[in-house]
Every structure is written in structure tokens, then in C-alpha cells.
Amino acid sequence: MTGLRVLVTGFDPFDRDSINPSWEAARALDGWNFELPGGQTVQVHARRMPCAFGAALRALDEAIDEVQPQLVLAIGQAGGRSEITPERVAINVDDGRICDNAGCQPIDVPVVQGAPTAYFSTLPIKALVRELRSAGIPAAVSNTAGTFVCNHLFFGLMHRIATRPLAGGLRGGFIHIPLLPEQAARLPAALPSLSLETVIEALRICVRTAVQVHEDVRETGGALH
């Protein structure tokens, strides 16, 4: 049977850091192949995205055109979070708290002019959380991907899925991960972290679940704030 192709992306380091766990984890999956029940194979391709408005979307387009995936999992770092957090919604706004790696700091401008206000992920986000928790990995649904380059890439991905469909279909979404312990140790205040090995295993679970689950489970994943 024809193999399924999965694109997993991670970002360059940013904000004066020397490492970004999203890319360290994503690149560990590059070249991973596994077989689904029924014999269909899954091939995982990893690509590194620049942490820069505009450039990230161009790199994503190039990667999708090259790999021609059926599924995209974009991964980003979220300092301060203690869990693996699949994102529910991407919003059409760039509002940089800091400059990106190209020195750009857009404030209150749309990611894509004239596009919808928001897009929902087409990943089975609650199924991902359920499977991660079953494996002993802390996870929760997130209802905000922020307004920096992570959300920028997430919105651009979902806009492409909505407006430029690939033959055979394309699903995708965004997952935030915590800092690595070595990153947290360099900060003046203690922040949560997860080991790289745990994050890699979490992404393997997410890939396996996302390629097999097309209709999400119906269970609580909301938040009060």
C-alpha cells in the first residue's frame, strides 16, 4: 500500500537562547518509518523553520511542496508550560512581544490579509491528550497559541490547508512543548521542563495517534481561563 507522509516541523532557537527543543525533538523523528495495522507504512520527515514572521511561512510552503504530506505537526517551544499542549485554534493576528530572529516586531497586523479571523486545528487534539496521559506524559489542550511566530506558522498552515488542498487531503495543527531542563536551569526563576527523551516519545505518540484518528474523541478539554 502507498505510504503516508508526515511532516514534523520545529523552530530555530530565539530570544538569545542557543537551543530550541521543538527542533531537537522534531529532528529526532526525521526518517522514522512505522507500519499501521493493515500494513500501511508511515514516513516522517522533519524540517527546521526560521523563527521569523513571513520567512516561516515561506519555509513551510517549501517543505509541504517538497514532502507532499498528508499530515503536518508543527512544534514550538512554550516556556512556562509544564505539559505537552496541542493547540485548538490559530488566530489571524501577529503581535510580537519581542522581535523575531530577523529583527521584526509586527504589532496588531493580520497573518494573512483578508483571511478568516481564526481556524481550528484539524488534529485530533483531545485524542492526543488522552493518549499522552495514558503513557504517563503530562498533556492538556491549549486554547491559545499566542501571537508570536508559533501562532503565525499555525495560522499559515491552516490557511494553506483551507485554500490550497493537496491531492489526497492534508490535515495539520500545532503542538507546544515545555523547555528542556538545561534551558530552565539557566533562568533566574524555576520554570517547568521536560526531558528531550520524554518530548520525543510524546511526539511519536502524537504522530501515531494523529494518522489513525480522524474524528476526535468527545470529552472535556476546556479551561476556565
PABAGU-287347 format. One line per field, with one value per atom (N, C-alpha, C): residue number from 1; residue in one letter; x, y, z. Coordinates in pm, whole numbers, plus 32768, in hexadecimal, padded with zeros to 4 digits. Last residue first. Layout:
! residues N
voza = c(NUM_...) .
bator = c(A_...) .
east = c(X_...) .
north = c(Y_...) .
up = c(Z_...) .
! end
This chain:
! residues 225
voza = c(225_225_225_224_224_224_223_223_223_222_222_222_221_221_221_220_220_220_219_219_219_218_218_218_217_217_217_216_216_216_215_215_215_214_214_214_213_213_213_212_212_212_211_211_211_210_210_210_209_209_209_208_208_208_207_207_207_206_206_206_205_205_205_204_204_204_203_203_203_202_202_202_201_201_201_200_200_200_199_199_199_198_198_198_197_197_197_196_196_196_195_195_195_194_194_194_193_193_193_192_192_192_191_191_191_190_190_190_189_189_189_188_188_188_187_187_187_186_186_186_185_185_185_184_184_184_183_183_183_182_182_182_181_181_181_180_180_180_179_179_179_178_178_178_177_177_177_176_176_176_175_175_175_174_174_174_173_173_173_172_172_172_171_171_171_170_170_170_169_169_169_168_168_168_167_167_167_166_166_166_165_165_165_164_164_164_163_163_163_162_162_162_161_161_161_160_160_160_159_159_159_158_158_158_157_157_157_156_156_156_155_155_155_154_154_154_153_153_153_152_152_152_151_151_151_150_150_150_149_149_149_148_148_148_147_147_147_146_146_146_145_145_145_144_144_144_143_143_143_142_142_142_141_141_141_140_140_140_139_139_139_138_138_138_137_137_137_136_136_136_135_135_135_134_134_134_133_133_133_132_132_132_131_131_131_130_130_130_129_129_129_128_128_128_127_127_127_126_126_126_125_125_125_124_124_124_123_123_123_122_122_122_121_121_121_120_120_120_119_119_119_118_118_118_117_117_117_116_116_116_115_115_115_114_114_114_113_113_113_112_112_112_111_111_111_110_110_110_109_109_109_108_108_108_107_107_107_106_106_106_105_105_105_104_104_104_103_103_103_102_102_102_101_101_101_100_100_100_99_99_99_98_98_98_97_97_97_96_96_96_95_95_95_94_94_94_93_93_93_92_92_92_91_91_91_90_90_90_89_89_89_88_88_88_87_87_87_86_86_86_85_85_85_84_84_84_83_83_83_82_82_82_81_81_81_80_80_80_79_79_79_78_78_78_77_77_77_76_76_76_75_75_75_74_74_74_73_73_73_72_72_72_71_71_71_70_70_70_69_69_69_68_68_68_67_67_67_66_66_66_65_65_65_64_64_64_63_63_63_62_62_62_61_61_61_60_60_60_59_59_59_58_58_58_57_57_57_56_56_56_55_55_55_54_54_54_53_53_53_52_52_52_51_51_51_50_50_50_49_49_49_48_48_48_47_47_47_46_46_46_45_45_45_44_44_44_43_43_43_42_42_42_41_41_41_40_40_40_39_39_39_38_38_38_37_37_37_36_36_36_35_35_35_34_34_34_33_33_33_32_32_32_31_31_31_30_30_30_29_29_29_28_28_28_27_27_27_26_26_26_25_25_25_24_24_24_23_23_23_22_22_22_21_21_21_20_20_20_19_19_19_18_18_18_17_17_17_16_16_16_15_15_15_14_14_14_13_13_13_12_12_12_11_11_11_10_10_10_9_9_9_8_8_8_7_7_7_6_6_6_5_5_5_4_4_4_3_3_3_2_2_2_1_1_1) .
bator = c(H_H_H_L_L_L_A_A_A_G_G_G_G_G_G_T_T_T_E_E_E_R_R_R_V_V_V_D_D_D_E_E_E_H_H_H_V_V_V_Q_Q_Q_V_V_V_A_A_A_T_T_T_R_R_R_V_V_V_C_C_C_I_I_I_R_R_R_L_L_L_A_A_A_E_E_E_I_I_I_V_V_V_T_T_T_E_E_E_L_L_L_S_S_S_L_L_L_S_S_S_P_P_P_L_L_L_A_A_A_A_A_A_P_P_P_L_L_L_R_R_R_A_A_A_A_A_A_Q_Q_Q_E_E_E_P_P_P_L_L_L_L_L_L_P_P_P_I_I_I_H_H_H_I_I_I_F_F_F_G_G_G_G_G_G_R_R_R_L_L_L_G_G_G_G_G_G_A_A_A_L_L_L_P_P_P_R_R_R_T_T_T_A_A_A_I_I_I_R_R_R_H_H_H_M_M_M_L_L_L_G_G_G_F_F_F_F_F_F_L_L_L_H_H_H_N_N_N_C_C_C_V_V_V_F_F_F_T_T_T_G_G_G_A_A_A_T_T_T_N_N_N_S_S_S_V_V_V_A_A_A_A_A_A_P_P_P_I_I_I_G_G_G_A_A_A_S_S_S_R_R_R_L_L_L_E_E_E_R_R_R_V_V_V_L_L_L_A_A_A_K_K_K_I_I_I_P_P_P_L_L_L_T_T_T_S_S_S_F_F_F_Y_Y_Y_A_A_A_T_T_T_P_P_P_A_A_A_G_G_G_Q_Q_Q_V_V_V_V_V_V_P_P_P_V_V_V_D_D_D_I_I_I_P_P_P_Q_Q_Q_C_C_C_G_G_G_A_A_A_N_N_N_D_D_D_C_C_C_I_I_I_R_R_R_G_G_G_D_D_D_D_D_D_V_V_V_N_N_N_I_I_I_A_A_A_V_V_V_R_R_R_E_E_E_P_P_P_T_T_T_I_I_I_E_E_E_S_S_S_R_R_R_G_G_G_G_G_G_A_A_A_Q_Q_Q_G_G_G_I_I_I_A_A_A_L_L_L_V_V_V_L_L_L_Q_Q_Q_P_P_P_Q_Q_Q_V_V_V_E_E_E_D_D_D_I_I_I_A_A_A_E_E_E_D_D_D_L_L_L_A_A_A_R_R_R_L_L_L_A_A_A_A_A_A_G_G_G_F_F_F_A_A_A_C_C_C_P_P_P_M_M_M_R_R_R_R_R_R_A_A_A_H_H_H_V_V_V_Q_Q_Q_V_V_V_T_T_T_Q_Q_Q_G_G_G_G_G_G_P_P_P_L_L_L_E_E_E_F_F_F_N_N_N_W_W_W_G_G_G_D_D_D_L_L_L_A_A_A_R_R_R_A_A_A_A_A_A_E_E_E_W_W_W_S_S_S_P_P_P_N_N_N_I_I_I_S_S_S_D_D_D_R_R_R_D_D_D_F_F_F_P_P_P_D_D_D_F_F_F_G_G_G_T_T_T_V_V_V_L_L_L_V_V_V_R_R_R_L_L_L_G_G_G_T_T_T_M_M_M) .
east = c(7C2D_7C75_7CE7_7BB0_7B69_7BAC_7BA7_7BEF_7B9D_7B6A_7B5D_7BAC_7B49_7BD1_7BD5_7A7F_7AA0_7B33_7A44_7A55_7A88_7A35_79E3_79ED_7B47_7AF3_7AA7_7B41_7B72_7B11_7B7E_7B10_7B33_7C6C_7C3D_7BC9_7D7C_7CFF_7CD8_7E6D_7E05_7D7D_7F18_7F05_7E92_7F10_7ED5_7EC0_7F99_7F0B_7ECB_809E_8054_7FBE_80D8_80D7_8083_80C6_8070_8068_8190_8104_80A5_826A_824D_81BD_8258_823E_8226_829C_8219_81F7_83A3_833F_82B2_840F_8416_83AD_83DF_839E_83A0_8483_83F2_83A9_857F_8550_84B9_8594_8589_8554_84C9_8542_8529_8426_841D_849D_83DE_8429_8408_837C_836C_83BE_846F_8400_83F4_84F3_84DC_8461_85A0_852E_8515_8680_8684_8612_86EC_8695_8696_8774_87BC_876B_86C3_872C_8777_8628_85EC_8656_86DF_86B0_867A_86FE_8774_874F_85F6_8630_86A8_853F_8594_85CF_83ED_847E_84C2_82CC_8316_83A9_8223_8269_82B1_80FF_8166_81A2_809B_80AC_811C_7FAD_8022_8022_7F47_7F33_7FB6_7E96_7F08_7EE2_7E60_7E34_7EAE_7E08_7E71_7E2F_7DC3_7DA0_7E19_7DE3_7DE5_7DC9_7E86_7E45_7E52_7E5A_7EAE_7E5B_7DBE_7DBD_7E19_7DD1_7E25_7E2D_7D2E_7D25_7D74_7D53_7CCC_7CC3_7E66_7E11_7D86_7EB0_7ED6_7E7D_7E45_7E13_7E37_7EDE_7E50_7E11_7FDC_7FC5_7F31_7FAE_7FD3_7FBE_7F79_7F10_7F30_8078_7FFE_7F8E_811F_8131_80B3_80AE_80BE_80CA_80D1_804A_804C_81F0_81AA_811C_822F_8245_8202_8123_81AC_81B8_8043_803D_80C7_7FB9_8000_7FEE_7F13_7F9C_7FEE_7E1E_7E62_7EF0_7DBA_7D5D_7D9B_7E35_7E4B_7DEC_7E02_7DDA_7DFC_7F1C_7E9D_7E81_7FF5_7FC1_7F3C_8100_80A2_8078_8103_813F_80DB_80A3_80E5_812A_800A_8096_80E5_7F20_7F21_7FB0_7F6A_7F54_7F56_7F73_7FEA_7FDC_7E6A_7ED2_7F53_7DE7_7DC2_7E32_7E5D_7E6D_7E4F_7E03_7E92_7EAA_7CF0_7D27_7DBD_7CEA_7CC5_7CF1_7D40_7D8B_7D68_7D6C_7D12_7D4C_7D9F_7DD3_7D6B_7D46_7D05_7D4C_7D03_7D5B_7D0A_7C3E_7C52_7CB5_7C8F_7C7C_7C8E_7C16_7C57_7C3C_7BBD_7BF2_7C41_7C23_7BC9_7C0E_7CDF_7CBF_7C5F_7D32_7CB5_7C8D_7E86_7E23_7DA8_7F01_7EDB_7E6B_7F38_7F96_7F80_7EFB_7ECE_7F40_7F8A_7F75_7F4A_7FE6_7F58_7F45_8128_80C9_803E_825C_81D9_817B_8390_8331_82AA_84C4_843E_83E2_85BC_85AC_8525_85C3_85E8_85D9_8561_85F0_8621_8477_849C_8531_8457_8478_8493_833E_83CB_83E0_8231_8261_82F4_8189_8204_8226_8087_809A_8113_7FBA_8045_8053_7E92_7ED2_7F62_7DBB_7DF6_7E2D_7DFA_7DB5_7E04_7DB2_7E12_7DC6_7D5B_7D33_7DA8_7DC3_7D3D_7D28_7EFA_7EB0_7E2A_7F7A_7F42_7EE9_806E_7FED_7FC9_810D_8101_8076_8146_8107_811C_8192_81C3_8193_8204_81A3_81E4_82E5_8283_8218_8312_834D_82E4_82CF_827D_82B6_8332_8357_82FB_827F_82BD_82D6_8237_825B_829F_8144_81A2_81B9_80FC_8100_816C_803A_80A4_8093_7FED_7FDD_8054_802D_7F9F_7F82_8127_80F6_805E_81F5_816E_812E_82FD_82D9_8252_82FD_8362_8331_8223_8230_8293_8265_81ED_81F5_8351_8355_82DC_82F2_8358_835B_8241_8210_8272_82FD_8295_825E_838E_83D3_836D_82C5_8305_834C_828F_8227_8261_8382_8351_82E8_8390_83F0_83C2_82AB_82B7_8313_836C_82ED_8304_8447_8439_83B4_84F0_8499_848F_84E8_8522_84BE_84C8_848B_84D5_8531_8549_8513_8483_84BE_84C5_8465_8471_84B4_838B_83F0_83F1_832B_8330_83A7_8248_82CF_82D0_8199_819B_822D_80EE_8164_8154_7FEE_8015_808B_7F9B_8011_803B_7EDF_7EB3_7F25_7F59_7F0A_7ECF_807E_7FFB_7FBB_81DA_816B_80ED_82CD_8288_820F_83F7_8391_8350_84AD_8466_83FA_851C_853D_84FA_851C_8535_8561_8506_84A4_84BE_85C0_85D3_8572_855B_85C1_85E0_84A5_8475_84DE_854E_84F1_84C4_85DA_8624_85CB_8508_8556_85A5_84A4_8449_8496_8571_8549_84EC_8674_85E2_85B4_878F_874F_86B8_87EE_8845_8807_873A_8753_87A9_86F0_8778_8792_85F7_8601_8683_8614_85F1_8602_8668_866C_8649_857B_85FE_85F6_8475_84A9_853C_83ED_841A_845C_82FA_8352_8375_82B4_82C0_8323_81E4_8248_8242_81AD_8194_8207_8114_8184_815A_80C0_8098_8115_80FC_811B_80E2_8023_806D_8082_8054_8000_8058) .
north = c(8B97_8C13_8BF3_8AA7_8B1A_8B9D_89C6_8A0B_8A82_887C_890C_8944_877F_87AF_8846_865E_86E6_8705_85B2_85B6_863F_8506_856F_8563_84DE_84AE_8524_8531_8540_8505_8477_84B9_84BA_83FF_846E_84B9_8357_838F_8409_8314_82AE_82E5_83E7_83A6_8341_842F_8488_8444_835E_8376_83C6_8374_82F6_830C_847E_8457_83D9_846A_84C7_84A1_83B2_8391_83EA_844A_83CA_83A0_851A_8535_84B5_8492_84D3_84ED_844B_83E2_841B_854F_84FD_848D_8597_85E1_8590_84E0_84DF_8526_852F_84A6_849D_862F_861F_8594_8667_8636_8627_8798_8709_86E0_8895_8860_87CC_89CE_893F_8916_8AAA_8A93_89FD_8B7A_8AEF_8AE6_8C9A_8C60_8BD4_8CC2_8CEB_8CB2_8BAC_8C1E_8C42_8AC7_8B44_8BBF_89FA_8A0C_8A8F_89FA_8A2A_8A48_8983_8A0C_8A47_8886_88DC_896E_881C_883A_8897_88C8_885B_887F_894B_8959_88D4_88A0_88EE_88FE_88D3_887E_88D6_88E4_8926_88C4_8893_885E_88AC_88C1_88F0_88B4_881E_8872_888A_8771_87A3_87F6_86C1_86EC_8720_86A2_86CB_86F7_85DE_8622_8640_8576_8518_8557_8695_8619_85B4_87AB_874D_86D6_88EE_8860_880D_8A0B_89CA_8934_8A64_8AA7_8A64_89D2_89FB_8A2B_89B1_893A_895E_8AC0_8A73_89F7_8AF4_8B3E_8AF5_8A4F_8A32_8A7D_8AC8_8A3C_8A21_8BC8_8BB7_8B29_8B88_8BC2_8BB0_8B1D_8ACE_8B05_8BFA_8B82_8B2B_8CA8_8CD3_8C59_8C1A_8C2E_8C57_8C2F_8BAE_8BBA_8D3D_8CF2_8C68_8DBD_8DC7_8D6A_8DAB_8E03_8E18_8C74_8CF3_8D47_8BA4_8B8D_8C0D_8B3D_8BAF_8B89_8A5D_8AAF_8B30_8913_89A3_89EE_87E6_883A_88CB_8742_8788_87D2_865E_869A_86DD_8597_8604_864B_843F_84BE_852E_8340_837E_8401_82E0_82B7_82F6_8363_82D1_829B_8460_8449_83B4_842B_8458_843E_83E8_8384_83AB_84DC_8460_83F8_858F_85A2_8520_8520_852C_8537_8541_84B9_84BB_8653_8612_8581_8689_86BD_8677_8616_85E6_860A_8734_86C3_8695_8819_879E_8722_8942_88D4_8862_8A4E_89E3_897D_8BA1_8B18_8AB8_8CF4_8C83_8C02_8DB8_8DE0_8D70_8D79_8D72_8D9A_8E73_8DE9_8DEB_8F75_8F48_8EBB_8F2C_8F93_8F58_8E5F_8E5D_8EC2_8ECD_8E6D_8E69_902C_8FA4_8F4E_90DE_90D1_9042_912E_9133_9137_915F_9179_9188_90BA_90EC_90FC_90D1_90CD_9106_904C_907D_906D_8FD7_905F_909C_8ED6_8F33_8FC5_8E4E_8E41_8E9C_8F43_8EBE_8EBC_9005_8FF9_8F67_8FCC_8FE3_8FDF_8FC0_8FF6_901A_8FF7_8FC8_900E_8F8F_8FF8_8FD1_8F35_8F37_8FAC_8E7D_8EF7_8EDA_8DB2_8DFF_8E85_8C8D_8D0C_8D60_8B37_8B9A_8C1A_8A4F_8AB6_8B12_897E_8973_89D2_88D3_8951_893D_87F2_8805_8881_87FF_8841_884F_8761_8761_8796_883A_87C9_87D2_8920_88A5_8828_8A5B_89EF_896F_8AFA_8B0D_8AA2_8B15_8B21_8B42_8A5E_8AB7_8AB8_8A18_8A23_8A84_894F_89C9_89C5_889F_889B_891E_8824_888F_8897_871D_8740_87A9_86C5_871F_8736_85C8_85FA_8652_8581_8578_85B1_863F_85EB_85E3_868C_8665_860C_86E4_8665_8630_87D9_8771_86E9_886C_8850_87DE_887B_8833_880E_8915_888F_883D_8A03_89B7_8927_8A55_8A39_89E2_8A7D_8A18_89F2_8B54_8AD4_8A62_8C15_8BEE_8B67_8C26_8BF6_8BCD_8C8C_8C0A_8BD1_8D85_8D1E_8C94_8DF4_8DF2_8D83_8E15_8E2C_8E2E_8D1C_8DA1_8DAA_8C31_8C77_8D09_8B45_8BBD_8BFF_89E5_8A63_8ADA_88AD_891A_899D_877B_87F2_8861_861B_8690_8702_8519_8576_85F0_83CA_844C_849C_82EC_8321_83AF_81C5_8255_8282_80C0_80F9_8190_7FD2_8053_808D_7EE6_7EE3_7F67_7EBE_7EB6_7EC0_7FA9_7F2E_7F2C_804B_804D_7FC3_8061_8022_8027_8168_80FF_80D1_8223_81DB_8175_834E_82E3_82A7_8427_83A5_8330_84E4_84E6_845C_84EF_849D_8495_85A2_8518_84B9_8690_8652_85C4_86CB_86AE_8665_86FD_868B_8666_87DD_8769_86ED_888E_8854_87DA_88B9_888F_8852_8918_888B_885C_89D0_89D1_8940_8A82_8A05_8A1A_8B6E_8B23_8AA2_8CA8_8C1F_8BD7_8DA2_8D91_8D05_8D76_8DC4_8DA5_8C24_8CB2_8CF2_8B0F_8B54_8BE8_8AAB_8ADB_8B0D_89B3_8A39_8A47_889A_88DB_895F_87BD_8832_8860_869F_86D5_8749_8605_866F_86A2_84C2_8521_8585_83F7_844E_84B5_82A2_8328_8378_81CA_81FC_8287_80EA_8168_819C_7F88_8000_807D) .
up = c(8C9B_8C76_8C1B_8CAB_8CE2_8CBC_8B92_8BFC_8C2C_8B03_8B0F_8B83_8ACD_8AB9_8AC7_8AEA_8B14_8AFB_89B2_8A42_8A6A_88A4_88E1_8978_87C0_882D_8869_865F_86E8_874D_854C_8594_8628_850C_84B8_84F9_8574_85A7_8554_84FA_8505_852F_84FF_847E_8482_860E_85AB_8524_8691_86AB_863B_862B_861F_8630_8679_85EC_85DA_8792_8749_86B5_87CC_87ED_879D_8778_8738_8751_882F_87A1_8753_891C_890E_887C_88E5_88F3_88E4_88E7_886E_8874_89F2_8986_8904_8A78_8A8F_8A1F_8A1A_8A01_8A13_8A82_89F1_89D1_8BA6_8B63_8ACF_8BF1_8BD4_8B8D_8CE9_8C77_8C67_8D83_8D67_8CEE_8E1A_8DBF_8DA5_8F11_8EE8_8E90_8EA5_8EEC_8EB6_8E03_8E90_8EE3_8D34_8D4F_8DE3_8D08_8CED_8D11_8D30_8D93_8D81_8C48_8CC6_8D2E_8B97_8B83_8C05_8C01_8BFA_8BDC_8BE9_8C6D_8C67_8AE2_8B10_8B99_8AF4_8AEB_8B0C_8A5E_8AC3_8AA1_891F_897F_89E5_8852_88A2_8906_8711_8798_87DD_860B_8654_86E1_84D8_854D_8593_83CC_8417_848E_8297_831C_8366_814A_81A7_8228_8020_809C_80F3_7F28_7F97_801D_7EBC_7E92_7F03_7F9B_7F52_7F26_7F90_7FB4_7F5C_7FE5_7F7F_7F9D_80B3_8031_7FC1_819D_8177_80E6_81AA_81A5_8171_81C3_814B_813D_82BD_8248_81C8_835C_8350_82DA_8339_8316_82FF_839F_8313_82E2_84AB_8458_83C4_84EF_8500_84A8_84C8_8477_847B_858A_84FF_84A2_8675_8642_85AF_8673_867C_8643_8674_85F9_85FD_8743_870D_8694_87D6_8761_8723_885B_8864_87E7_8840_8811_8815_891D_88E1_88BB_8990_8943_8910_89A9_89B8_895D_8A58_89E7_8A08_8AEC_8AF7_8A76_8B9B_8B20_8B3C_8C0F_8C2A_8BAA_8BD5_8BAC_8BC5_8BF3_8C64_8C44_8B2A_8B29_8B9C_8B56_8B6C_8B70_8AFF_8B8E_8BAF_89EA_8A32_8AC8_89B4_89A0_89E8_89F7_8A39_8A2D_8940_89D1_8A1B_884D_886A_88FF_886A_8863_887E_885C_88D9_88DC_8752_87C5_8849_863A_86A4_872D_8564_85AE_8614_84F9_84C7_84FE_85B4_858F_8554_8532_8592_855B_84ED_84BC_8531_84DA_851D_84D1_8429_84AC_84EE_82D0_8344_83C6_8211_8239_82AF_81DF_81A2_81C5_8206_81ED_81A9_82F1_8264_8250_83EA_83B0_8319_841F_8400_83CC_8535_84A5_8487_8639_8611_857A_85E3_864F_8613_859D_8572_85E9_85A7_8616_85E9_8536_8515_858D_8543_8578_855D_84FF_8495_84C3_85D7_85BB_854B_865D_862D_860C_878A_86FC_86D9_8867_884C_87B5_8843_88C2_88B8_8719_8755_87D7_8691_86F6_8749_858A_85B9_861A_855B_858A_85B1_8541_84D4_8505_8608_85EE_858B_8630_8600_85DF_8731_86D1_86AF_87D5_879B_8726_87EF_87E6_879F_88DD_8857_8855_89B8_89A5_8911_8ABD_8A2C_8A0B_8BDB_8B97_8B00_8C52_8C8F_8C46_8BD9_8BD9_8C0E_8BD9_8C43_8C47_8A7F_8B03_8B6B_8986_89D9_8A66_8839_88C6_890E_8747_8777_880C_861B_86A8_86CF_8542_855B_85F2_8488_8515_8527_8378_83A7_843C_828D_8316_8338_8194_81B4_823E_80DB_8149_814C_801A_7FF3_805F_802E_806D_803C_7F95_7F84_7FB4_7FEE_7F5E_7F46_80FD_80D3_8040_80ED_8126_80FD_807F_8038_806A_814A_80C3_8075_8218_8226_819D_81B3_81CB_81D9_81B2_8134_8143_82C2_8267_81E0_8321_8351_82F3_82AA_8281_82AD_833E_82AD_827E_8464_8420_8389_84D2_8497_844D_850C_856B_853E_8403_843F_849E_8438_840F_844E_83BF_841E_83E5_839A_835D_83C6_8376_83CE_8383_8320_82EF_834B_8336_8378_8343_82AE_82A1_82D9_82DF_82FA_82F8_822A_826A_827A_8262_8228_8274_82E4_828E_8251_839F_8315_82B1_8481_8470_83E3_83F4_8434_842B_842C_83E3_8435_8405_8450_8401_83FF_83B5_8410_8418_8460_8407_83A0_836A_83B0_84C4_8434_8404_85D1_858B_84F5_8621_864F_860A_85CD_8578_85A4_869D_8615_85C4_877A_877C_86F0_8721_8752_8753_86E5_8679_86A7_87E8_877E_870A_8887_8894_8827_8817_8817_881B_8893_886F_886C_88F0_8894_8863_8903_892E_88C7_88AC_88E3_891A_882D_88AA_88F5_87A8_87A1_882A_86CE_874F_873E_85CA_85F5_8686_85FB_85E3_8608_8541_85BB_8597_84AC_84A7_8534_83F8_8480_847A_8316_8325_83B5_82A2_830E_8312_81B5_81D4_823C_818A_81B5_81D7_806F_80F5_810D_7FCB_7FC7_8054_8000_8000_8000) .
! end
